[in-house]
Amino acid sequence: MNLFSNTNSNKRYYTLDYFYKQKFNSKVFKVSLNAGFSCPNIDGTVGTGGCIYCSNTGSGEFAGNKNDDLVKQFNEVKAILHKKWPNAKYIGYFQARTNTYADVETLKEKYETILKLDNVVGLSIATRPDAISPECLKYLTELNKKTFLTIELGLQTIHEKTTKLINRCHSLECFDECVKKLRKNNINVVVHIINGLPYETKEMMLDTIKHLNKLDIQGVKIHMLHILKQTKLGKMYKENPFKILTKEEYVDIVCDQLENLKSNIVINRITGDPKIDDLIEPNWLTKKFGVMNDIDKELAKRDTYQGFNLSILNRSKQIISNLVKKNDIVVDATIGNGNDTLFLADLAREGKVIGFDIQKEAIERTKKLLDKNSIKNYQLFEKNHADILKVLKNYNYDISEVAIVGDQLVTDILGGNRVGITTILVNPMSDIDMPLTKIYRFIEKKEIKKMTKKGIFKVGRYYD
């Protein structure tokens, strides 16, 4: 059974494979190409020398040979991948250097050569935010109407000091503006970031991810910094070694980044796989699947997933999930719209959920929701909290064996305490409230603020 959405392999993040299969109803793989483009950061247009980590292939180590025509490159790379996925479809991936850095006629000739090939369903074009001219943007907008188009933009970091050190030669403002222009024309954007850049802290890397949440992007590629031979970065490292992230540190940072990244952003890559012969550090990168497995294990250990930290509701659900067993009898003291009742019924699927609410509308709405989801293990009562004990006696439960988990101070907690039942106040698992509940919440905020000032309890702290 698949326990997580946006994945077909129980990954705890939104996988690219799942995205492609949902969109194209087929396995899809990218065919990396080297179209022989240059870069404005090499030829002097915006800078010289290129980014200090960039290899002489322009980050196209697994692309084709630039001396071969694009069709030959495509067929050679495709043949290798086709052995594993014989019925797959393809996306042409213009990977090496800056793949929009040419006049529109040149771009058309190269892009549309690939689009004419059998079973090609789209293009991914890697480029820089300062290398999409107005004419190019107009052409990309037209192309986007004909095929599935993704523009992959290199950001690497949001921090200006690091940007200058690695010689990116564009500003964060330039990047953000480019994203806005692409999205205004409904063009999908995937952003590249690098963890482990010289002298960056974990907090700085998390800041980069948090910035992405503010943008309308569709995907992200997370890389670990490769220190390669015959690069300026390689020379810098040999002359003045800086700290390299260990595998354990990288895994920890990536998991934190995933927890803080919006859940609708597709993870296009979660680690890199440099060529062994070119690599100086870190050597652990040569075992790509080992790194990916360690990320999976760490997320499972934390019991978290992509976007987990963006809502306190997720933490509430995690706590309750750890408390409720499959054969428990669970009380939903105020069912409201029934979302919490549905969640609890799934946890106690071999037990029962007993729901209470004084509003007939809440009972009807919850019953409709539970029946729609084929939930049978429930019983709803149009009663107040004073009747909870009477109902529970029918299930032979002693009061000492019962706890009410509720998200309303005025109703759930006060009601439970009045009849002598242990109560646990959690944050709401849904942000949709009935009209009367909204009034209660207004009162609760004021009371919680008073109790917090008096030190009666602290929000977010667990009391046993």
Stockholm file with secondary structure:
# STOCKHOLM 1.0

chainA/1-464         MNLFSNTNSNKRYYTLDYFYKQKFNSKVFKVSLNAGFSCPNIDGTVGTGGCIYCSNTGSGEFAGNKNDDLVKQFNEVKAILHKKWPNAKYIGYFQARTNTYADVETLKEKYETILKLDNVVGLSIATRPDAISPECLKYLTELNKKTFLTIELGLQTIHEKTTKLINRCHSLECFDECVKKLRKNNINVVVHIINGLPYETKEMMLDTIKHLNKLDIQGVKIHMLHILKQTKLGKMYKENPFKILTKEEYVDIVCDQLENLKSNIVINRITGDPKIDDLIEPNWLTKKFGVMNDIDKELAKRDTYQGFNLSILNRSKQIISNLVKKNDIVVDATIGNGNDTLFLADLAREGKVIGFDIQKEAIERTKKLLDKNSIKNYQLFEKNHADILKVLKNYNYDISEVAIVGDQLVTDILGGNRVGITTILVNPMSDIDMPLTKIYRFIEKKEIKKMTKKGIFKVGRYYD
#=GR chainA/1-464 SS CCCSSSCSSCCSSCBHHHHHHHHHSSCEEEEEECCCCCCTTTBSSSCBSCCTTCCTTSSCTTSCCTTSCHHHHHHHHHHHHHTTCTTCEEEEEECSSCTTCSCHHHHHHHHHHHHTSTTEEEEEEEECTTSCCHHHHHHHHHHHTTSEEEEEEEEECSCHHHHHHTTCCSCHHHHHHHHHHHHHTTCEEEEEEEESCTTCCHHHHHHHHHHHTTSCCSEEEEEECCEETTSHHHHHHHHSCCCCCCHHHHHHHHHHHHHTSCTTSEEEESSCCCCGGGEEECGGGGCHHHHHHHHHHHHHHHTCCTTGGGCHHHHHHHHHHHHCCTTCEEEESCCTTSHHHHHHHHHTTTSEEEEECSCHHHHHHHHHHHHHTTCCSEEEECCCGGGHHHHHHTTTCCGGGCEEEESCIIIIIHHHHHTTCEEEECCCSCSCCCHHHHHHHHHHHHHHHHHHHHTSCCTTCCCC
#=GC SS_cons         CCCSSSCSSCCSSCBHHHHHHHHHSSCEEEEEECCCCCCTTTBSSSCBSCCTTCCTTSSCTTSCCTTSCHHHHHHHHHHHHHTTCTTCEEEEEECSSCTTCSCHHHHHHHHHHHHTSTTEEEEEEEECTTSCCHHHHHHHHHHHTTSEEEEEEEEECSCHHHHHHTTCCSCHHHHHHHHHHHHHTTCEEEEEEEESCTTCCHHHHHHHHHHHTTSCCSEEEEEECCEETTSHHHHHHHHSCCCCCCHHHHHHHHHHHHHTSCTTSEEEESSCCCCGGGEEECGGGGCHHHHHHHHHHHHHHHTCCTTGGGCHHHHHHHHHHHHCCTTCEEEESCCTTSHHHHHHHHHTTTSEEEEECSCHHHHHHHHHHHHHTTCCSEEEECCCGGGHHHHHHTTTCCGGGCEEEESCIIIIIHHHHHTTCEEEECCCSCSCCCHHHHHHHHHHHHHHHHHHHHTSCCTTCCCC
//
